[in-house]
Amino acid sequence: MMLFSATKVLGIACLLSTMVLGFHDSQGQISVIRVGLNERVSESSVLISPHAGSYLVKDGAGVTVYQCRTDDVVSVQAVGDSIVVQGVYGMDIRTNAMTLVGSGLRPAFILKLSRDGKEMRYRGDLSVASLAGKLTLVNTVDLDTYVSRVVQSEVGNSAVESYYPVQSILCRTFAMGHLKRHEAQGFDVCDHQHCQVYEGKKEANEAIVKATAATSGIVLADTSFRPILAAYHANCGGQTANSQDVWVESRPYLVSVSDTFCLKERSATWVDSIAVANLKKFVGTDVDSLVTEGFRWTQSTRQSKLMVGNKVFKVADVRRNFKLKSAYFDMEVKGDLALFKGKGFGHGVGLCQQGAMKMAQKGFTFSEILGHYYSGVSLINVSQLR
């Protein structure tokens, strides 16, 4: 295993940070976001092609070294802590970093990964550097474009149109609350579930783009004007969960609420089973003798703890251990199996997406929907965040 020094990692972060031309607009409002692309996979080379607009290539010092043509292909190869950048029409340089800077109407580029040959399309700019032969790829993009892509990745292009403003606000709020999560790596957020899924496969449809624009700059804030933890899940099964029952920290706006809107949706109920032997192993030898034929545990409303004899288990831990769809379930032992009948899909904290979509269908506004699932929060502009 190759170990990187903190100095080297910090150097890459500083280098990439200096290549971002503007993070706030003239009113102090956050206007762009830096997204780390494909950072879980080691890429040593990529191909980049202009797709829309015009692009310049700048080296690590910010000097323009090349103007891309519409049919151009720029190759970037990692060589230790530097990169070799070549273009079809004569560019061939070695530098510590480069930025592909777009201009014109909604500039976009195609990124082809060497490892799997996939082609991904992104808008905005692309910064590239190398650390010990691994490329760091950072897409600097308009915040609303980022949000629309995340909404598309999270709920798709065929969701209830009136729900898109809700999801846009949630995605923007989550991003604003996690801007420093990857600061040491030289970008704000990553492109997978650790932050939010940001794909380069499909453009957001017109309804998503309009919803993002209509809610531009709007986020959910707590009483201290900080972005809330905008947690959401697919289906709560009729009742959301308290944050402390699923995670460690109690948050005053993430408290359990009743939700009848999701009860007839596709993820409202589920069944599953596991071997009794596996359940016995989970509870431990001191109480496993109690897990026998007829052993039952039920919850008419969400419970946070499950008791077996004198031992207490977090229901959320049971769910995680056995990869169940939710922690809202009844359990019964029959023969060699532990049978589960459950409600909902996901961790259950915060907004229930299927419930919220049903509320949107019934004519509730995005502020009414968000107010139902998050207690004591405010809708404010990002410029008002502390």
N, C-alpha and C positions, 0 to 999 in steps of 0.2 A: 504493500500500500504506500502510495506517495503522499507525504505530508507537506502541506504548504505553510509557509510562515505567515504569521499575522501581518507582518510588514508587507509581504507580497499581496495578500488579499486586500489590505487597505489601499495599496497602491492602485490596484485595478479599480476599486470602488471610486477613488478620487479621480482617476483618469476618466472613467465613464461619466461621473457627475459633472465634470467640467465641459463635457460635450453636449450637455443639455442647454439649449439656448434660452429657454424661458420656462419657469415653473408656475409663475403667477402672472396674471394680466395686470393692466394698468390700475385696476381697482383693487388689487391685492387678492383677487379671487383665483383659486387654483384652476389652471386652464389645461394643463397637460399632465400625463402620468407616464412613468417609465415602467414598462412591463418586461420582466426577464423571460425570454422565450426558450422553451425546451431545455431548461437548466438542469433537469434531472438526468439528462442523457449527455454523454461525452461526445461532442461533435468536434471533429478536427478540420472539417472543410465544409463550405456551403457555396451555393450558386445563388446570385441575386439578379433579378430582371425587373426593369421598370414595367409597370402595368398601366398606370394612369398618371398624368401630370409630368413634370420634369424633375430629374435628379442630378445632383452634383455629388462627387465623392470628395470628402475632406480628410486629411491625414490627422494624426494625433495632435498636431499643433494647431489644428483648425484651418490649415491652408488648403484652398481648393486645388486639387490635383487632376481632376477629370470631370468631364461632363458626359453623362450617359446619353446614348441615342435610344430611340424608341425600341430598336431591335437588339439592344445591347445585352450582354451577360457578363456580370462581374463575379469572378471567383475569388474566394478568400480562403487561404490555407494557414493553419496555425503552425508556427515554427518556434517551439519553446515559448518565450514570453512576448514574441512579436508575431506579426502576420504578414503574409505575402498577398498583395492585392493585384489582380490582373483584370484588364478589360479587353473586349474583343477588338477595340479600335486603338490599341497602342499603350494602354497603361500597364505598367509593371513596376510596382514599388514594394519596398519592405518598410514597415512602420510599426510603431507600438500600438496603434489603434486607428480606426477609421469610422467616419460617419457618412451614411447615405442621407443626404438632406433633400427633401422634396419641396416642390413649389407648384403653383397652379391650383386648379379646382380638384380638391380631394385626392391628392397624390397617393398612389398605392404601389406596392412592389410585391413580387413573387419571391418567396424564399424556398429553395430546394435543399433539403437536408441530405447529406451524403450517406448517413447510416441506413435509412430506409427508402430514400428516393422520393419521399412525400413532398408535394408542392403545397405551400401555405401562402395565403394572400393577406397582406396587412396594409393598413393605411399609416401615414405619418413617416417618421424617420427611423433609421436603424443604425445603432452604434455597435461596433464589433471590436473586441480585444481578445487577448489570449493569456491564459495562465497555465504554464507547464504543458502546452500542447492542446488545451481544451478551450474552445471558443466560448466567450460570453457574448450573448446576443441580447440587445436591449432595444425594444420598440418604444420610441417616444411618440405618443399619440394624443390627440385631443381627448379630453376627459369624457365628453359625451359619446364620442365614437367608441371609446373603450367600454363605457357602460352599455351601449346598445349591443355590442358584441357579446358581452357577458350575459345580458338578458337572453339573447338568442341561444347561447350555449346552455343556459340554465333551464329555460322553459320552451325553447323551440319557436318556430315561426307560425305555428298553428294554434296557439293558446287563445283564450278569450281576449279580444283586443282591449277591452276596458280594464283588463288586469295589468297590462304592460306598464302603465304609470306607477303602479304599486311596486312591481319588481325593479323598475328603473331606480326608484328612490332607495330601495333596499340595497341594490348593488353599489350605488354611489356612496351610500352611508358606510357600507362595509369597507369599501376602498379607502375612504377618508380616515377610517379608524385604524387602518393597518399600513399606512404609508411608510412606516419605518421598519417594517418586518424584514425587509431585505436590504436595509441601508448599507450594511457591511459589504454587500455584493455589488453595489453600484446601481441598484434599481429599487423601485418602490414595492411592487408586487410581482409575484410569479404568475404563470399562466395555467396552473393546475389547481386542484382542490385545496391545497394548502392555503391559498388565498381565494381566488375565484377562477373558474374555468373560462379561459379566453382563447377561443379557437380561431385558426386562420382558414377554416374550411368554407364557411358560408357567410355571406353578407347578411346583416339583419334586414328583415323586410321593412316595408314602408311604415307599417303600423308601429313597429318597435322604434324606428327612427323618430317618428312623430311623438311618441310617448316620451322618449328620452329628451327631445327638444322641449316639449311642453313642461317637463319637470326639471329643466336644466338648472343646476346649482342647488336643488332642494335636497336636504338630508334630514334625518331624524336625530335629534339631540336630547340629551338628558337635562336635568335641571341645572347642571354646571356648564351647559352649552358645549359639551363634548359629544362626538358621534357615539351613538349607542352601538352595542354589539348586535348587529341586525341579523339575528339568527332566524332561520326559517327551515322548513322541512316539507315533505310532500303531503302528509295527511296525519292529523293528530288523533283520529279515532273518536272524536267527540269531546276531547278535553286536552288542552295543551299542558306541558309540564313546567314546573318551577326549575329555574336554571340550576339551583343548588342540588336538586335531586338527580340531575344528569351529570353536571360538572361539579366543580368545587365551590366556585364563587356565587354568592347570592347577588342578583342585580334587581333593583326595585321595579324595573320595567319589564322584567322577564318572569312574570308570575302566571300561575295556572289560571286559564279561563275556559269556560264552557263554550263549545263550538258545535252547533247543530248543522251548520252549512255543509260539512264534509261527509256526513254520515251515509249518504247514498252514492258517494264517488268511488272510483275504481279501486282505490287503495284503502278503503275503510276497514276491511276485515281480512284476516289471513289465518291459515292453519299451518302447523309445522310439527315435527317430532324429532326427538333425539333418543339415542340408546340410554336406558336407565343407568348403565354402567358409567357412562360419561357424566351424568348428573351426580352420581355418587362420588365420583372422583372430584368433581367441582366442590361439593359441600364438605368433603373431608371424612376421614375414617372415624372421627369421633361422633358424627351424627348420621353417617350414611345408612345405618341400620334403620333409620326412620323413613328412608325413601323406598317404600315398598308398595305393593298393590293397594290402590285406593288412596294413596297420598294425594291431597289436593291443596291448591292454593289459588285463591281468586281475588280479583279487585274490581269492585263495581265502579269505583272511581280510582284515579291514578294513585298508586302507593309508591313510596320511595324505597321501602325496605321489605325484604322477604325473610321470614324467620323459619329456620329448620331446627327444632329443638331449642337450644339456648344460643344458637349462632344466628347472627344477623348478616344479611348480604344486601348490597345495593342492587335494586332491580335493574338499573342501568348496566351494572357489571354482568348480570346474567345475560342480558341482551347482547352485549359485546362479545362475551365468551362463546356463546352459541350462534352468533351471527343471525339473530332473530330480526325480523323487520321492525319491531318496536319493543318498547319496554312496558307496553300496556297489554297484558295478556293474562289468561287463566291457564293453570297447568294441572294436569292429572296424570298419575302413573297407572298404566294398564299393561300388564304383562312385562315385556322387556322394553317397553317404550314409555317415554315421558311425552305426553301429547300437549300441544300448545294451541289455544284458540286466542288469537290476538286482534287488536284494533290498531289501525293507523300504520304509517310507514315513515320511519325516520326517528330522530332523537326527540321530537315532540316539543322542543323549546321555541318560543317566539311565534312567528306567523306560520299558519297552516296554508300552504299554497292552494290546495284543492278547495278548502273552505273559502279562502279569499277570492278565488276565481268565481265561485258560486255567488258570493256577495256582490262581486262586480257585475255578474249577469243580472242580478236582481236590482241593480241600479244604485248601489251604495257608492259613494265617492271614494277616491283613494285615501283621503284624510279620515273618513269614517272607518274604512277597512283597517288602516294602520292603527287607529285609536282603539279598535276592538282587541287587537292582539298585543299591543305594547302600552303599558300603563304609565301615565304621567310624563309622556314625551312631547316634544315640540317639533314642528316642521320649520326649519330655518334655512337660510342661504349659507353655503359653505364659507362665505366671507365672514360670517358671524361666529364660526367655531373658535373655541379656545384651545 
